[in-house]
């Protein structure tokens, strides 16, 4: 199809953060492990930085500019050493040679060489003469780190926001200082000064790009009078490296895979952090992320300045539905378990019990944290699910015990990935100023917008706006109600490609909210509406292999939010059906949905999804 060809051409010519950066979590097994993160290190080169999260071990770095058996450690001044196994850079990732102990939790950050993102060099330097390094591929240089490798020496850091003539040291906590400030940058040229010790140096350099498509920024922020640090980037970061430059303080690394959660009113979300200047195990820091940057609160001294290196969250448009949605049908074991085989790192999870009624339909997402659940059939506030899910993983989820994994019960797990044009998750705080506009990163105008109060139970429950309803109308996810007045929910205002508007029901002062946004992406997802004909009709979504997920809601009169999927079965016969607004067990005796390559077919039966003259809205994913 033309739309698919145009999307493929766009993806091919533009560099996305997905192609140049990855945070990868894995479990040690005492041997070499291959990490398939989709990044071409063999052909393009780059840097891999690994750290044991659960044991006090060093930060280990290998790069394409030096032999792969030369491992550096950011928390020491030592020379390179050999890994326990053999490192390899591959066309779609790398093989780690560190042989981390079985059961240890590991994080690996990959930085690929790319224009306007990252570069790596080695240079020979002689004391008494300056040595220049060409970094023109970066455009604007944001941050440079230099380390002498043939003898002991500090990790020297230059950052564009430091005072001219000052450096930092990655291996120490000291504030910026002109003492031994051997590294400087002018334009796109980095310089090792004549006073720097003689030796061979490795140079790691990152860009600073404030363009609309930029994926990295190196900036600074100063704590306000309330000891809050607010950094505005214009986009949501997935990785931040932070350092106090005013006074001594540890380097801090946080990322969304380990738990860089949405900022919340009343506290700052705890983000597991590691310290490049230390071998310490992972600890928590009061940092939170939002749609336009990040925050740090209640720990900083008012007036202190911090520098940061921030990397944008994944922004590559999908080319197939399997890249952004999957469903796994399974039987519970009654014990802790990990569900794998999703095919991507899920950002949003919907767990439903099939065989036993009386159980909630639970949404969890990476931005709020796996331990925070919201029931789609309830007006209740966010609940702690620490005894339910323990994590959203690289390729699935992990259950703590029997909750959500009860022995012999059958379940369906739906997994969604945030992606431009498909789906986004946004958290915001109410300000009691009605209306409030909220920034999102969907990259398209949302056609299905679902909003819920996280902090308190509210009579309005889950409010849903749809492009196929009037701007003055909304529906409620937790009930079977027909469409209702939308003034207090969405201020009778259509969302745009960058913002949505909320009214008084979803804007109480200091309350925390979450929004799920869906759009139509040709060949992958479709939001739509149809009018029932009383018998059977084909709903054309523009797909070529049919719909794998279908959500339908009647809007002119009452009707449940029905869910079907191919993991449980969309066939010519009966199709298992669940509803988001009830705790009812799965219905398996009705042939409501049939397959069609362009989308799906609806049949009129007691589900009432094709009543003559009735109006329905729907979401389908291929």
N, C-alpha and C positions, 0 to 999 in steps of 0.2 A: 504494500500500500504506500501511496505517496507520503502520508504522514509519518510512517515508519522510516522511510528513506530520508526524509528531511531531518527527523530526530537523530538518526544514526549519523548523518553528515555533521550536524551541530555538535554532537558528542565527540566526533572524531577530531574536529578542528580546535576545540576549546580544551584547555587544561583545567581539570577539576581537582579539588582537594583529595578526592578519593584515589586519584592516580599517583599522588605524591606523598601522602602521609597516612599512617595507620597506627592505631593503638590496638595491640593484640594481647589478649589474656589467655594464658594456658597453665596447665598443671605439670610440674616437673615429674619425670619418670626415671631419673637417674641416667639418662642417655641422651644422645643427640635427637633433637626434634625438628621437623620441617614445619615452618609457619607459612601457610598459603594465604597471603593477605591481598593478592592481586596487584602488587607493586613490582615493577620491572627493575630490579637492582642489578641483574646481570648485564642488561643492555644499557642502562642509564647511569648506574652508580648511585651511591648515597651513603647513608649512615644508619646503623642499627644500634640502639641504646636499650639495654635490658637491665632489669632490677628484680631481685627476689623480694616479693612483698611481705612474705611471712617469716623470713629469717634474716638476721643481720649479716648481709653480704654486700659487697661493693656494687656500685653502678658500673656496668661493663659496656664499653663502646668499641665497635669495629666499623671500618669504613672502606670504601673502594679505592681510596688514594694510597692506602698502605697494605701490606700483606694481611690477609684475613686471620692469620694466627697471631697477630699483634693486638692484644686486648688492652685498652686503656681504662683507667678508673678515675671518675670525676672527683671522688672524695679523697684521693691521694695525690701526691706529687711524683709518684713513682714512674718508672719507665714501663713500656709495654711488656706483657707476659703472655704466655701461650694459654689458650683455653684447654679444658680437659678433653674435649673432643675436637672435631674439625668444623669450622664455619664454612658456609657456602652462600653466595649470593645467587639467587635464581631469577628466572624471568617473571615469576609471580610471587616472590617473597624471599625467604631465606631459610637456611638450616642453622639452628643454634648449636654451637659446640660447647656450651657451658655445663651440660649434664646436670642440671639442677636436681636436687634430691626429690625422690618420689613424694608426692603430696604437697610440695611447696607451691604456692601461687606466684606466678611470674607475670610481669608486664614487659612487653617489648614495643618501643616506639620506633617507627621507620620513617626516615626523611629521605626522599628521593631527590637527586639532583634535577633541578628544573628551573627555567627562567622565572624570575619574580617569586622564587620560593627558597631554594637552598643550593649551596655550592660547597665543595670540599676540595682542598689543595694540600700538597706538601711542598715546603720550600726549605732551601738551605740558607742559613743566615750567618753572617760573620760580624761579630762585635766590632763597632767602629764605623760601620756603613749601614745605611738604612736599606731595607728590603721591601719592595712593593709587590702587592698581590692584586691582580686584576679581577674585580668582582662585577664587571659590567653586565653580566647575565642577570644580575638581581634587579637591575633598575635602580631603585633606591635601597641602599644598604641599611638594614635595621639593627642587626646584632652580629658581632664577630667574636669567636673564641679561638685563642691560639694556645697550643701546648707543645713545649719542647719534648721530643720523644727519645732522643739518644742519651739523655741524662735527666736527673730529677729536676722538677721545676713546676711552678704554679700554673693553673689554668687561668690565663689572662682574658678578661672580658671587656670588650668595648660595646657600648650601646648608644644609639643615637640620642637618647634622652639624658645621658650622663653629662655632668659639667665638663666642658672642653678641657682636655689634659688629664682627666681622671679615668681610672680603670677600676674594675671589680675583680675578684678572684672566685671562680666557681667552686673551688675546694675549701673556701673559708666562709665565715659569716660576716666578715668585716664590711663596713660601709665603703662607699666610693672614696678613693684616695688618689692623689697625684704621685704617691710613692711607687717607684718602679712602673710607671704608666708607659709601658713599652709599645702599646698598641693604639693606633689611631686610624681614622678613616677620613678621607677627603674625596668628595664625589663618589666615584665607584672604585676607588683605590684604597686598599688597606695597606698600612705601613707598619712594619716592625722597626722600631727606632734603632739608631746606631748604638744605644746603650743596652739593648737586649742581649742576653748571653748568646754566644756562638752555639749553633747546633741545627738540627733538623726539626722543623715545626710542622704540625698539622694545623690547618686552618678550617674551621667550620664557620659558615656564614649564612645568615638568613636575611630575606628581603623584608621591606616594609612597603605594603601596597594598599593604598586607601581607595583604589578604584572600585567601581561597583562589583566587578568580578574578582576582586582581590581575595586571596585566601589566607593571608598572614599579615599581622600588624605587630610592630614593636614600638610600644609607647610608654607613657607614664601616667600615674594618677596620684593624687594627694588626699590623705585622709581628711574628712571634714570635721567640723566641731563636735559631731556625735561619734567620732572615731569610726566612721564608715568610709570604706574605699569604694568608689564607683568608677568603673572604667567603661567608657562608651566606645564601641567599635563599629556599630552599624549592622552587626550580625551576631549570631549566637556562636560562641566558641565551643570547641570540643576539647581543647588542650590549652593550658596556661602554665607558663614558667614565670615565677614572680620572685622579686627580691627587694627588700627595703634598702634604699640607698642613703637614707639620712642617718641611720644608726645600724649597729650590728644586728643581724638577723639571718635566719636560715633561708636558703633557696627553697622554694616550694613548687612542686609539680603536681597538678591535678588534671584529670581528664574524665570525659563523660562515660567511658567504658567502666572505670572503677567506681564512678558515682559522683559526678559533678552535677548536683541537683539544682532544681529551680530555686531561686531566692524566694524567701517567704517572709511575710510580715510577722513581727514578734520575735523572730530569731533568724539566724543565718544557717542555711542548710549545711550540714557537715559533709565535707568532701574529703575522702581518703587522699592523703598526700604523701609524697616521698621527698626526701631532701638530697639533692645532688652532692652536697658537701658532707654527707653522712652516710654510713652504712646502715642506719637505723631501719627497723621494720616500718611498715605503713602505720600512720596515725591519722587523726582527723583534724581538719582545719575549717574555720567558719567562713567558707567561700560558697557562693551561689552564682548560678548562671541565669541570664534572661535573654530575651529575644534580640537585644541590641548590645550585649556585653556581659560583664560579670561584676560581682560585688564581693567585698570582704568586710566583716563588721565585728565590732565590740572587742577586737583584739589589738587594733592599731592605736598608736599615739596620734592625737590630732595634729595635723601639719606634717606628718611624715610622708615622704614621697617614695613611691615604688616604681620600678621598671617592670615591664612584662613583655613576654613573647606569647602571642595568642594565635591560634590556628582555628580557622572556621570549621564548623561542623560539616559533615558530608553534604555535597551539593551536586552530585552527578545525577542527571535525569535517568530513570530506568528505561530499559528497552524491552523488557518482558515483565509480565505480571508476577512470575516466580521470584523476581528480585525484590519484590515489595510485599508480597502476601503469601502465606502458607498456612495450612491447617493440619493438625495431627490428631487423629482419633486414637484413643488408647484406653487401657484398663488399669485402674489404680492398683497399687501394690501394698498400700497401708504402711509405707515406710518412706524415708527420705529418698528422693529420686531426681534424676536429671532427664529432662525431655530434650532430645537433640534431633538433628536432621532438618532444621528449619531452612537452612541455606543462606542465612544472613543473620546479623545481629539485630534482634527485634527491638523496636522502640515502643511498641504498644502491644499489649497482650490482653485478650479476652478469654477467660476461662469459663466453661459452662459444663454443668453436670447433666448427663444425658439420661441415665437409667433411674435416678431417684429424684423425686420432686422435693420442694421445700428448701432448695438451695439457691443462693444468690448467683446472679450473672455478674462476674467481677472483672472490672477493668484495672489493669496496672500499667504503668509506663516508666520508661527509663528516666524521664525528666523529673518525676515525683519520687522515684525509687521503688524497687520491687516490693518493699515492705509496706507500701501505702496503697490500699485498695479502695475502689469506689464501686458500689453495686448499682448496676444500671436499672434495676427494678425498685430502687429505693430513693427516698429524698435524703437519706442519712449522710452525714459528713464523712470525710475520708477516715478509714479505719486502719489501725496498725495491723499489718499482716506478717509480723515477724515470725509467727508460727505457721505461716502459709508458704509464701515464696521467699527464698533467700536471695535470689539474684536473677537478673536478666543477663544471659550469657552471650558468648560469641556466636553461638549457634542454637540457642534455645533458652530454657529456664530451669531453675532448680527448686524443688520443693523441700521444705524443712522436714516434713513428716507426713502423717496421714491426711492432714487438712488439705483438701484439693487433690488428694491422691488416695482416697479411701479404698480399702481392699475390695476388689471385685466390682467396684462401681465403674461405669463407663463415662468417659469425659471427651470433650472436644476442646482443643486449644487453638485459638486463632492468633496469628502473629502478623503484625504490620510493621513496615519500615518507613520512616519519614523519608520523603523524596520530593524534589521539585515537581510541581504539577500534579502530584498524587495525594499526599497526606502530610499534615504537620501537626505538632503538639505544641501548645503555647500555655504557659502559666503566667498569671498576672495577679496583682493585688488591687482590690477595690479602693477607690478614693472618695466615695460618697459624693462625687461630682457628676451628676447625670446630664448628658451621657459621657462615657469615657471611650476614647478610641485606643485600640490595642494593636500593636505591631505584630505581624506574623511573617513567616518566611516560606510560605507555600509556593511562592513564585507564580501564582495564578489566583484568580478570584475564587474563593471557596464557594462551592455549590451546596455543600452540606456542612453546617456549623453546629457543633454540639458543645454546650457550656454547662459546667457544674460547680457549685460552691464546695470547696474542699474543707473549709474551716467549720461550718455549722450546717445543720439540717435546715432546709428552707422549703417552704410550701411550694415554691415554683419548681423544685426538683431539678431535673435535667431539661434545659430548654434547647430546642432544635430549630434553626432557621434553614430554609431550603430555597434555592434559586427558583424552584417551581411552585412556591407559595407566594402570595402577595407579600410585599415588604412589611405589611401591617400584621401579618399572621406568623404563628410559630406552632410547633407541636411539642409534646412532652415525651421524653424517652421512657420515663418510668411509669407511664400510664397508657391506656388505650384511647385516650381522649381524641376527639376530632380537633382540628386546628383551632387555636385560641388567639386572642389579641396579643400582639408582640411588642407593644409600646414599652412595657416595663422590662422586657427581656432584651430587645435589640434596638429600641428607640425608633422602630419603623424605618431602619436604615440598612440599605444593602451593604455588604462587605465589599472591599476593593481588593486589588491584587497585592496590597501591602498592609491593609488594616481591616479590622472589624470593629463594630460599635456595640457597646452593651449599655443597657438601661439600668434602672434602680434595682431590679431584682438580682442582678449579677454585678453589683458595684458597691456593696456595703463597705464602709471604711475599714481598712486593715484586714478584711477577709481575703483569703487566698482562693483562687479559682483556676480551673484547668479548662482548656478548649481543645477539641479535636476537629480538625478541618480536612475535608475531602473535596477533590475536584475531579473533573473528567479529563483523563489523559488518553489520547487516542490509542486504541489497541490494548490498553491496560486497565483503565477504570472508567466508569460512566455513572453519573448521577442523572436521574431522569424522572419523568412522570408519565402516567398513562391513564386512560379512562376505560373502565371495565366494559366488556361486551356480553357478559353473562355466560360465555362458553369457553373458548380457548383463543389465545392470541400470542403471536411472537413479538418479543421485545428485542428490537435490534439495538445492540450496544456498539456496533462497529467492530466487534471482535472477529477473530478467524478460527478460534478453537473453543468457543463457548465460555460461559461464566463459571468460575470456580467458587465464588462467594456471591450470595444474593441476600439483600436486606430489603424488605417491603413493608410499607406502612400506609394504611388507608387514612385519608385526611379530611374527607367531607363529613364522615361519621366515625364512630368509634371503630377501632381495629388495632390488633396487636402489632408489635414490631417483630416480624417473623424473619428467621435466619435459616438459610440452607447453604450447604457447601458440598463440594465433591469428595472431601475426605470421609464424610458420612454417607454420601451418595446422592447425586443428581442424575437420575436415570429415567427410562421410559415408564417405569412402574412407580411404586410408592417411594416417597422421599422423606427421610427423617427431618423433622422440623422442631426448632426451639424458638422461644420468644424472649426478647431482651427485657420486657416489662413485667414478666412474671417469674415465679419460682417453679413453674410446672415442669414435669419431666418431658422428655422428648415424645412427640407424636410420630408414629411410624406407619400409620394405616391409611394415609392419604396420598393420592397422586396429584399434588398441587403444582409441581414444577416439572417440566420436561427439558431435555437438552435441545440446543440449537447452536450451530457454529457461530452465528452472529451475536448470540447472547443467551436468551432463555425463553421458554414458553410458560405462560401461566394458564392454569385450568381452574374453572370455577368449581369449588367443592365447599365443604363446611369450613375451610380456612377463610373463605370469603375474600380472596385476593383478586377476583375478576367479576365482581357484582356489576351487573349492567348499569351503566351511568355513574358508578362510583369512581372517585378520584384517588390515585395512589402516587406516592413518591418512592423511589428506590435507589439503591446503590449496588452496583455490580463490579466485580473484579475478575479479570481474566486469568 
